[in-house]
Amino acid sequence: MNKSTIWSVLGGILAVIIAWWLVNVLFSVLAFVFKLLVVAVVAVIVFFVIRSLFSSRRG
């Protein structure tokens, strides 16, 4: 095995490790954004339910 082959193998391993880390970060960010959207939708629904409950008691 010559020197360039060893560096190619090490570069490939390093590329896989970096790609694995980047995919984990990407999925973490996407999961956070999805949770944030779900929380926002649920908060809007709860807000309108509470508002309708209080407005029906006044009227």
C-alpha positions in Angstrom: 0.0 0.0 0.0 1.4 3.3 -0.9 1.0 6.7 0.9 -1.7 8.0 -1.4 -3.9 4.9 -0.8 -3.6 5.3 3.0 -4.5 9.0 2.7 -7.5 8.1 0.5 -8.8 5.5 3.0 -8.3 7.9 5.9 -10.0 10.7 3.9 -12.9 8.4 3.1 -13.3 7.5 6.8 -13.1 11.1 7.8 -15.7 12.1 5.2 -18.1 9.4 6.5 -17.6 10.6 10.1 -18.2 14.3 9.1 -21.2 13.4 7.1 -22.7 11.3 10.0 -22.2 14.3 12.3 -23.8 16.7 9.8 -26.8 14.5 9.3 -27.3 14.2 13.0 -27.2 18.0 13.4 -29.6 18.4 10.4 -32.1 15.9 11.8 -31.9 17.6 15.3 -32.6 21.0 13.8 -35.5 19.6 11.7 -37.0 17.9 14.7 -36.7 21.1 16.7 -38.4 23.1 13.9 -41.2 20.5 13.6 -41.8 20.5 17.4 -41.9 24.3 17.3 -44.5 24.3 14.6 -46.6 21.7 16.4 -46.4 23.8 19.6 -47.4 26.9 17.7 -50.5 25.2 16.2 -51.6 23.8 19.5 -51.1 27.1 21.2 -53.3 28.9 18.6 -56.0 26.2 19.0 -55.9 26.5 22.8 -55.9 30.3 22.6 -59.1 30.3 20.5 -60.8 27.7 22.7 -60.0 29.7 25.9 -61.2 32.9 24.1 -64.4 31.3 23.1 -65.0 29.9 26.6 -64.6 33.4 28.1 -66.6 35.2 25.5 -69.5 32.8 25.8 -69.7 33.4 29.6 -69.8 37.1 29.1 -72.5 37.0 26.4 
